[in-house]
Amino acid sequence: MSEILSRRNLLEQTAAMAAAAAAPALGQNSKMSIGMIGAGGRGRYLTERAYAGNAGRMDVTAVCDAFTSNLARGKDLIQTKSGKTPKTFADYRDLLNDKTIDLVVIATPEHLHHRMLLDAIAAGKHVYVEKPLAHTVEEAQEIMKAAAKSKSVIQVGTQNRSNSLYQMARTMIHQGLIGPCHYTRAFWYRNALPTGAGAWRYPVPADATPQNADWAKFLGPAPKREFDKNRYFQWRLYWDYSSGIATDLMVHQTDVTAYVLDKSFPETVLASGGVYRWTVNDDREVPDTWSVLLDYSDKFHVNYSCYLGNAKFGYGEQFMGDEGTIEVVNRSTLNFYPETYQGIPAHVKERKEMSVTIPNNDNLAVEAHIRNWLNAVEGKEKVIAPVQAGYDAAIAGFLSVISYKQGKKVKWDTKADKYTVL
């Protein structure tokens, strides 16, 4: 049995990765100045992870949010973490005009990513942008053109690439431990009360108004309409601002599959589903039930499924090779299962199952993802989730939405950079 198949060896390597992820980089003479665009739940979480994993080398010196309560909470959090009072902005363009800020994090609703990222690039800022990269195929293509002409270091927030277990899965697969891999099953199942976060029904502040929430700034390029608190605070449920499962959840999994197995775009995409669970007194537009078949040009297939009404099987990817399976479950456990069919080759038969769990591993991955971005800004590394990877992942999500809405398979032409509805 090869050394990499030793459970002790696997544990030692993953433990080393986790330890490295928890240790901030040292030796910097000056702290990097970061502006946080978006101080809602994700923005504050990224702020916490930035300080937890990178304290001493950066400071969040400015925060921006159109909702005054979020802005106040973001300011308080930064003061608590750094002991300093950040600048506050209601308009992200004013933050971008601040010459003392070199890096920005964009953690806003999906439909705002495109314009904010383009403006940040134009302002010469290095950018960490939450996934998805944009809201449409055309927006993503415009970003790619701008990024190609820019010197900005752009990291897309698909943090699974910085998760030590996915990195271990990639190493094991590249060493041939599961043999050729033509099939991956990816899934995300969760459950919640009708008012729960798992259903994307985030709390709606009773004091929110069109003025203190700045409805016009929230809408941005989206169709104009009267102020709607649900749309403002639960925006993932509506097509104008999000593609729901396709770009909040599935994009993570097609991206990490591409990372682990060295893939890029799917050649064809076929999606099905609908709003099947949340049908009573619920105005959501995006599906709560989602299945997608993705076929790649090099004889590779991804079977994706998501349901928001049952959490039994959790979240994960199963990389199913001819000689074995590696699965990563809930971002915290890696399992290896060798094949056992009759007549299996001797070198496969002698392999043993193994499992390793790293508690708190998603937090460590986000911290490592931010650290990788900071290291790339300093020229020490390359970003692990570059804008091209963000583009590849977003396209898969967009194509699934197009397939779902038109009820047909969609084909992607990589050379022409366009899709066709079949």
Secondary structure, 3 states (H helix, E strand, C coil): CCHHHCHHHHHHHHHHHHHHHHCCCCCCCCCEEEEEECCCHHHHHHHHHHHHHHECCEEEEEEECCCHHHHHHHHHHHHHHHCCCCEEECCHHHHHCCCCCCEEEECCCHHHHHHHHHHHHHCCCEEEECCCCCCCHHHHHHHHHHHHCCCCCEEECCHHHHCHHHHHHHHHHHCCCCCCEEEEEEEEECCCCCCCHHHCCCCCCCCCCCCCCCHHHHHCCCCCCCCCHHHHHCHHHCCCCCCCHHHHHHHHHHHHHHHHHCCCCCCEEEEEEECCCCCCCCCCCCCCEEEEEEEECCCEEEEEEEECCCCCCCEEEEEEECCEEEEEECCCEEEEEECCCCCCCHHHHCCCCEEEECCCHHHHHHHHHHHHHHHHHCCCCCCCCCHHHHHHHHHHHHHHHHHHHHCCCEEEECCCCEEEEC
